[in-house]
Amino acid sequence: MATMAQAIRMALHYGEENLGVTDIFGEDVGPPLGGVFTVTQGLKNAWNSPLDERGIIGAAIGLAFSGDRCVAEIQFADYIYNTIDMLKLAGNQCWASNGQWNLPMTVMTPVGSGIRGAIYHSHSFDSMMTHIPGWKIVMPSNALDAYGLMIACLKDPNPTMFLKPKALLRVKGKQQIPGEPELTREGEKALKEMIDAPLGDRTKWKPKWPAGLTDYTVPLGLARTVCEGTDLTVVSYGRTLPLCEEAANQLREQNEISAEVIDLRSLWPYDWKTLAASIRKTGRVLFVNEDTEVTNFGEHLLRRTVEDLFYELHARPRLLAGTATPGVGLADPLEAACVPQLDTILKAIREVASEQS
């Protein structure tokens, strides 16, 4: 079973071979490291850039303007903030040119908590990114979706932002990626030997990519119903999605609450049709993510819920998000207090399910 990091790597390899990806670059993206989280290990078009986030985004814009399809990585989302003006310029080119100019570029960056990264390596970027028009934005919660969403990004003619939840990059998928070895321990070991660089000297190492990789694509803007329920809807993405699924399973097994869990997958465009249908069915909704609660993307979804579905709600819609603090704490208790955890999600689900209109 591939991890999310391996899944993204295989998708990028497929992009090199079949989708015209000519450059994959960023800090430590090329050999020998292949990215801080090994997402670009073994890719033939991967190269190391200077430690310069503005230079990385600027180079991606230039390559895309020339017609080259490229993938640029910002090593951690915490350091993408000094490129906001450039991201805005990239996002408005197609609109400003009335569709005449395309920028086939993908920017990927690790986001969120979960690795004890403290104040310099734990920030979220989803809410901030959704404030920049002209980009398609995705955040997967599992390996198969990571593969399919990356393929979709690589096919898009305009800028795409691939947000990698760093806490999930080492998590193994439960579903087989088309072309990867079979879902057994032997298959898992075989994949590791094929595409994971060995420790120590890597100068002569070359990956042996699975031959059957396909263009399996998760369409941008299509949510996934993870589990069905009748009492309330829980909408999430990225790191908090598996926690929401676990909470829903616990409550269902206890015959306490039947929660329907939806994985948004794409933040823009997003699948309002699926969300609205579920909220109409259950009459209650909880939005969960780990970005700071003030001007959170979940607040937009909550506002639209109130405007479109107010008279069909049985309780107030609720947002559970990260605390409005300048950073995320280093110590385990501090990090846990800054972002939603399983216990806080369970508590929020119970509160929304029990509230009477």
C-alpha positions in Angstrom: 0.0 0.0 0.0 1.5 3.3 -1.1 1.9 6.1 1.3 0.6 9.6 0.3 4.2 10.7 -0.4 4.8 7.7 -2.7 1.4 8.3 -4.4 2.3 11.9 -5.2 5.7 10.8 -6.4 4.2 8.2 -8.8 1.7 10.8 -10.1 4.6 13.2 -10.8 6.5 10.4 -12.6 3.4 9.7 -14.7 3.2 13.4 -15.5 6.8 13.5 -16.6 6.3 10.5 -19.0 2.8 11.3 -20.3 1.6 14.8 -19.4 4.5 17.0 -20.6 5.9 17.9 -17.2 9.3 19.4 -18.0 10.5 20.8 -14.6 9.9 19.9 -11.0 11.9 22.1 -8.7 12.3 23.8 -5.3 14.5 23.6 -2.3 16.1 20.1 -1.9 13.6 18.8 -4.5 16.3 17.2 -6.7 18.9 14.6 -5.8 20.1 13.5 -3.4 17.3 14.3 -1.0 14.3 14.3 -3.3 12.3 16.7 -1.0 12.0 17.0 2.7 9.2 14.4 2.6 10.7 12.4 -0.3 7.8 13.4 -2.6 10.2 14.0 -5.5 12.7 11.2 -5.1 13.9 9.7 -8.3 12.1 12.0 -10.7 14.2 12.7 -13.8 13.1 16.3 -14.2 13.6 17.3 -10.5 16.2 19.9 -9.7 17.3 22.0 -6.7 16.6 25.7 -6.6 18.2 28.4 -4.4 16.6 29.0 -1.1 14.3 31.7 -2.5 10.5 31.3 -2.5 9.9 34.3 -4.7 12.5 33.0 -7.1 10.7 29.6 -7.2 7.3 31.1 -7.9 8.7 33.6 -10.4 10.5 30.8 -12.3 7.3 28.7 -12.4 5.4 31.7 -13.8 8.1 32.2 -16.5 8.2 28.6 -17.4 4.5 28.4 -17.6 4.3 31.5 -19.8 6.7 29.9 -22.2 4.4 26.9 -22.5 6.4 24.5 -20.3 4.3 22.5 -17.7 6.1 22.7 -14.4 5.7 21.8 -10.8 7.2 24.1 -8.1 7.5 23.2 -4.4 7.6 25.6 -1.5 9.3 23.5 1.2 6.8 24.4 3.9 3.7 26.5 3.6 5.0 28.8 6.4 7.4 30.3 3.8 5.0 30.8 1.0 3.5 34.0 2.5 6.2 36.3 0.9 5.0 35.2 -2.5 1.3 36.2 -2.1 1.6 39.1 -4.7 3.1 36.7 -7.2 0.5 34.1 -6.6 -2.2 36.7 -7.3 -0.5 37.7 -10.5 -0.4 34.1 -11.7 -4.0 33.6 -10.8 -5.3 36.6 -12.8 -3.5 36.0 -16.1 -6.2 33.9 -17.8 -9.0 36.3 -16.7 -7.0 39.5 -17.5 -6.2 38.2 -21.0 -9.8 37.1 -21.7 -8.6 33.5 -21.9 -5.7 34.0 -24.2 -2.9 33.4 -21.7 -2.6 30.1 -19.8 -0.2 29.2 -17.1 0.2 25.4 -16.8 1.9 25.4 -13.4 1.3 23.5 -10.2 2.6 24.7 -6.9 2.7 22.1 -4.1 3.5 22.8 -0.4 3.2 20.8 2.9 0.7 22.3 5.2 -0.7 21.9 8.8 0.3 20.4 12.1 1.0 16.8 13.2 4.8 16.6 13.1 5.6 18.8 16.0 6.8 21.5 13.7 6.1 24.3 16.1 5.7 27.9 15.0 7.8 27.8 11.8 6.6 24.5 10.3 3.0 24.0 11.2 0.9 26.7 9.5 -2.1 26.0 7.4 -2.6 27.8 4.1 -6.0 26.8 2.9 -8.0 29.8 4.0 -5.4 32.3 2.7 -5.1 30.5 -0.6 -8.9 30.5 -1.2 -8.7 34.4 -1.0 -6.6 34.4 -4.2 -8.8 34.0 -7.3 -7.8 32.2 -10.5 -6.3 29.1 -8.8 -7.7 25.6 -8.4 -6.9 24.3 -4.9 -6.9 20.8 -3.6 -6.0 19.0 -0.4 -6.2 15.2 -0.3 -6.8 13.0 2.8 -5.6 9.7 1.4 -3.0 8.3 -1.0 -5.4 7.3 -3.8 -6.9 10.8 -3.9 -3.5 12.4 -3.7 -2.5 10.5 -6.9 -5.7 11.3 -8.7 -5.8 15.0 -7.6 -2.2 15.5 -8.7 -3.0 14.0 -12.1 -5.9 16.4 -12.4 -3.7 19.3 -11.5 -1.1 18.3 -14.1 -3.8 18.2 -16.8 -5.2 21.7 -16.0 -4.1 24.5 -18.3 -4.0 27.1 -15.5 -2.5 27.4 -12.0 -3.2 24.8 -9.5 -2.3 24.6 -5.8 -1.7 21.2 -4.3 -1.7 21.4 -0.5 0.0 18.4 1.1 -1.1 17.6 4.7 2.3 16.8 6.1 0.8 14.7 9.0 -0.6 12.2 6.3 2.4 12.0 4.0 3.7 8.8 5.7 0.2 7.3 6.1 -0.4 4.2 4.0 -3.4 4.1 1.7 -6.3 1.6 2.0 -7.0 1.5 -1.7 -4.7 0.4 -4.5 -3.4 3.0 -6.9 -3.8 1.7 -10.4 -0.4 0.2 -11.4 1.1 -0.2 -7.9 2.0 -3.7 -6.6 -0.8 -5.6 -5.0 -2.1 -4.6 -1.5 -0.1 -7.1 0.5 3.0 -6.8 2.7 5.0 -8.3 -0.1 3.6 -5.7 -2.5 4.3 -2.9 0.0 7.9 -4.1 0.3 8.3 -4.4 -3.4 7.1 -0.8 -4.0 9.5 0.5 -1.4 12.4 -1.3 -3.1 11.3 0.0 -6.5 10.9 3.7 -5.8 12.3 4.6 -2.3 16.0 5.7 -2.4 18.2 3.7 0.0 19.9 5.3 3.0 23.5 6.3 2.5 25.1 6.6 -1.0 22.5 7.3 -3.6 24.7 8.3 -6.5 24.1 5.2 -8.5 20.5 4.5 -7.4 17.7 4.7 -10.0 14.1 4.0 -9.3 12.2 1.2 -11.1 8.8 2.7 -11.6 5.7 0.5 -11.7 4.9 -0.2 -15.3 1.1 0.0 -15.0 0.6 3.5 -13.7 -2.4 5.2 -15.4 -4.0 8.6 -15.7 -6.4 7.9 -12.9 -7.9 11.3 -12.2 -10.0 12.7 -9.4 -11.9 15.6 -11.1 -11.3 19.0 -9.5 -14.4 20.2 -7.7 -15.8 16.8 -6.8 -16.3 15.8 -3.2 -16.4 12.3 -1.8 -19.0 10.9 0.6 -16.8 8.9 2.9 -19.6 7.4 5.0 -23.4 7.9 4.9 -25.5 9.0 7.8 -28.8 10.5 8.8 -28.3 12.6 11.9 -25.8 15.3 10.8 -23.2 16.1 8.0 -19.5 16.5 8.8 -17.5 18.3 6.1 -13.7 18.2 6.2 -10.5 17.7 4.2 -6.8 17.0 4.7 -5.5 15.9 8.1 -8.8 16.3 10.0 -10.8 14.1 7.5 -9.5 10.7 8.9 -10.3 12.0 12.4 -13.8 12.9 11.4 -14.2 9.4 9.8 -12.9 7.7 13.0 -15.3 9.8 15.1 -18.3 8.9 13.0 -17.4 5.2 13.1 -17.1 5.2 16.9 -20.4 6.9 17.3 -22.1 4.6 14.8 -20.7 1.5 16.5 -22.1 2.8 19.8 -25.5 3.3 18.2 -25.3 6.9 19.4 -25.2 9.1 16.3 -25.3 8.5 12.5 -22.9 11.0 11.0 -22.4 11.5 7.2 -18.8 12.4 6.5 -17.9 14.3 3.3 -14.3 14.8 2.1 -14.3 18.1 0.2 -11.0 17.3 -1.6 -11.1 20.4 -3.7 -11.4 23.8 -2.0 -11.8 25.6 -5.3 -13.9 24.8 -7.1 -15.8 23.0 -4.4 -18.7 20.6 -4.7 -21.6 22.6 -3.2 -24.2 20.2 -4.9 -23.0 17.3 -2.8 -22.7 19.3 0.4 -26.1 20.9 0.0 -27.8 17.5 -0.7 -26.3 16.0 2.4 -27.2 19.0 4.6 -30.8 18.9 3.3 -30.9 15.2 4.2 -29.5 15.5 7.8 -30.6 19.1 8.7 -27.4 19.6 10.6 -23.8 20.3 9.6 -20.3 20.6 11.2 -17.4 21.9 9.2 -13.9 20.8 10.5 -10.4 21.9 9.5 -7.3 23.0 11.3 -6.7 26.5 9.9 -7.2 29.4 12.3 -10.9 30.0 13.0 -11.0 33.7 12.1 -11.8 34.2 8.4 -11.6 30.4 8.0 -12.7 28.8 4.7 -15.2 26.8 6.7 -16.8 30.2 7.6 -17.6 30.7 3.9 -19.2 27.3 3.7 -21.2 28.0 6.9 -22.3 31.4 5.5 -23.5 29.7 2.3 -25.3 27.1 4.3 -27.2 29.7 6.2 -28.1 31.7 3.0 -29.1 28.7 0.9 -30.5 26.2 3.4 -31.6 28.2 6.4 -35.2 27.0 6.5 -34.1 23.3 6.1 -31.7 23.3 9.2 -32.6 21.7 12.5 -29.7 23.3 14.4 -27.1 26.0 14.0 -24.3 25.1 11.6 -21.0 24.9 13.4 -17.3 25.3 12.6 -14.6 23.5 14.5 -11.2 24.9 13.5 -7.7 25.9 14.8 -7.4 28.4 17.5 -6.7 32.1 16.5 -3.1 32.0 17.9 0.0 33.2 16.1 1.4 29.7 15.8 1.2 26.1 16.8 3.0 25.0 20.0 5.9 22.6 20.0 5.0 20.5 23.0 2.4 17.7 22.4 -0.2 19.3 24.7 0.3 22.7 23.1 0.0 21.4 19.5 -3.1 19.3 20.5 -4.7 22.4 22.0 -4.2 24.5 18.8 -5.9 22.3 16.3 -8.9 19.9 16.3 -8.2 16.4 17.7 -10.4 13.3 17.8 -11.8 14.2 21.3 -12.8 17.7 20.2 -14.4 16.4 17.0 -16.4 13.9 19.0 -17.6 16.6 21.4 -18.6 18.9 18.5 -20.5 16.2 16.7 -22.4 15.4 19.9 -23.2 19.0 20.5 -24.5 19.6 17.0 -26.5 16.4 16.9 -28.2 17.1 20.3 -29.1 20.8 19.7 -32.7 21.5 19.2 -34.0 24.2 16.9 
